[in-house]
């Protein structure tokens, strides 16, 4: 989990690709009223590390946003997702 001001982000990096880790993170994040996700590249100054609390910089968020190639949003009362994929 990471924050930028009052915003909370649930982050998975490539080493977290185990099915159980992805499920746990999605389950934790779905407690929010609106569920939005993105797939992109880790910025040069890495977002996630081994600490319990990570604070994101505006530069890290902008770098990740520019690299996003897949977006998804919860739909159908939490029963599914709408997905947009670049290319």
SVG drawing of the C-alpha trace seen along z (x, -y; Angstrom):
<svg xmlns="http://www.w3.org/2000/svg" viewBox="-25 -16 40 34">
<polyline fill="none" stroke="black" stroke-width="0.4" points="0.0,0.0 1.2,-3.5 -0.1,-7.0 0.1,-10.4 -1.5,-12.9 -4.9,-11.6 -5.0,-9.1 -4.3,-5.4 -2.8,-3.1 -2.6,0.7 0.5,1.6 1.7,4.9 5.1,5.2 6.4,7.9 7.7,10.0 4.1,10.0 2.7,12.0 1.7,15.0 -2.1,15.6 -2.6,15.4 -0.8,12.0 -2.9,10.6 -6.1,11.9 -5.3,10.5 -4.5,7.1 -7.7,6.9 -9.7,8.1 -8.2,5.3 -8.7,2.7 -12.3,3.6 -13.5,2.3 -13.4,-1.1 -16.7,-2.4 -15.0,-2.8 -12.4,-0.3 -10.0,-1.5 -6.8,0.1 -3.9,-0.4 -1.1,1.6 2.1,-0.2 5.8,-0.4 7.7,-1.0 9.1,-4.6 12.9,-4.9 12.8,-5.9 11.1,-2.8 7.6,-3.1 7.5,0.0 10.2,1.2 10.2,3.4 9.0,0.8 5.4,1.0 4.5,-2.5 5.5,-4.0 4.8,-7.6 4.5,-8.4 5.8,-11.5 3.9,-13.4 6.7,-12.6 6.3,-8.8 2.6,-9.0 3.0,-11.0 5.7,-8.6 3.5,-5.6 0.4,-7.3 2.4,-7.9 3.3,-4.3 -0.2,-2.9 -1.3,-0.5 -4.3,1.1 -7.0,-0.4 -9.8,1.4 -12.7,0.3 -15.2,2.3 -18.6,2.7 -21.9,4.6 -22.1,4.0 -18.7,5.5 -19.4,8.6 -17.0,7.8 -14.7,5.3 -14.6,3.1 -11.1,3.2 -9.4,0.8 -6.2,2.0 -3.9,-0.1 -3.2,1.5"/>
</svg>
